[in-house]
Amino acid sequence: MNSQDFLTLNLVGAGAFIFWYLISRGGTRRPTQLNMKAKDSAPPLIDPAPPQVNEVATPTVKVPHPDVAARPAKNLNVMFNYNGHSWDAYEVLGVPAGASLKLATDAYQKALRRCDKESVEFLETAYNAILSKKS
C-alpha cells in the first residue's frame, strides 16, 4: 500500500464518519420556546393562609437584641505596611485574628527562633503593630 492509497483511505473514512455524525443527530432541532402565558405549575413558596373569622391578624415585628444593636462590629485584623505592601500582623505570626497578647507573643518568639536574619525586622514590625493595637 503506497502513501496515496493510505491518504485516500483515510479521507474516505473521515468522510464516512462526518456523514454518520450528521445523520445520527436527527436533523435540525427546534429550540425550546418559552410560553409566558402558561400557568405556573410550581407550588407556592409561602402558603398564604388567611386569618380565621374570629382570629385577629397581628403583624410581627422583629426587634433586634439590645446587645447586638448597641455594639458596633469589631475589626479583629491588625494591618501594617512593610516595604510598600499591606500585611495582616496576626497572619504573619500565624495566629487567629484577635488572638490574645500572650498567644501573639508566644508565636512571635517561636517565629524569631526559626527565621533567618532578613525576616527579623518584618516580624518585629508585625509584633509592634499588635502591641500598639492592644494598648
ChimeraX attribute file (.defattr): number of C-alpha atoms within 10 A of each C-alpha:
attribute: neighborCount
match mode: 1-to-1
recipient: residues
	/A:1	5
	/A:2	6
	/A:3	8
	/A:4	9
	/A:5	10
	/A:6	10
	/A:7	11
	/A:8	11
	/A:9	12
	/A:10	12
	/A:11	12
	/A:12	11
	/A:13	12
	/A:14	12
	/A:15	12
	/A:16	12
	/A:17	12
	/A:18	12
	/A:19	11
	/A:20	11
	/A:21	11
	/A:22	12
	/A:23	10
	/A:24	9
	/A:25	9
	/A:26	8
	/A:27	8
	/A:28	7
	/A:29	7
	/A:30	6
	/A:31	6
	/A:32	6
	/A:33	6
	/A:34	7
	/A:35	7
	/A:36	7
	/A:37	6
	/A:38	7
	/A:39	7
	/A:40	8
	/A:41	6
	/A:42	6
	/A:43	7
	/A:44	8
	/A:45	6
	/A:46	6
	/A:47	7
	/A:48	7
	/A:49	6
	/A:50	8
	/A:51	10
	/A:52	8
	/A:53	7
	/A:54	6
	/A:55	8
	/A:56	8
	/A:57	10
	/A:58	7
	/A:59	6
	/A:60	6
	/A:61	6
	/A:62	6
	/A:63	7
	/A:64	9
	/A:65	8
	/A:66	8
	/A:67	8
	/A:68	9
	/A:69	10
	/A:70	9
	/A:71	8
	/A:72	8
	/A:73	8
	/A:74	7
	/A:75	8
	/A:76	12
	/A:77	17
	/A:78	20
	/A:79	16
	/A:80	17
	/A:81	14
	/A:82	12
	/A:83	6
	/A:84	7
	/A:85	7
	/A:86	10
	/A:87	15
	/A:88	17
	/A:89	26
	/A:90	23
	/A:91	14
	/A:92	15
	/A:93	21
	/A:94	13
	/A:95	16
	/A:96	14
	/A:97	15
	/A:98	15
	/A:99	13
	/A:100	12
	/A:101	13
	/A:102	9
	/A:103	12
	/A:104	23
	/A:105	15
	/A:106	13
	/A:107	18
	/A:108	21
	/A:109	13
	/A:110	12
	/A:111	17
	/A:112	17
	/A:113	10
	/A:114	8
	/A:115	11
	/A:116	9
	/A:117	9
	/A:118	8
	/A:119	11
	/A:120	15
	/A:121	12
	/A:122	15
	/A:123	19
	/A:124	14
	/A:125	15
	/A:126	25
	/A:127	24
	/A:128	13
	/A:129	18
	/A:130	24
	/A:131	14
	/A:132	9
	/A:133	12
	/A:134	11
	/A:135	5
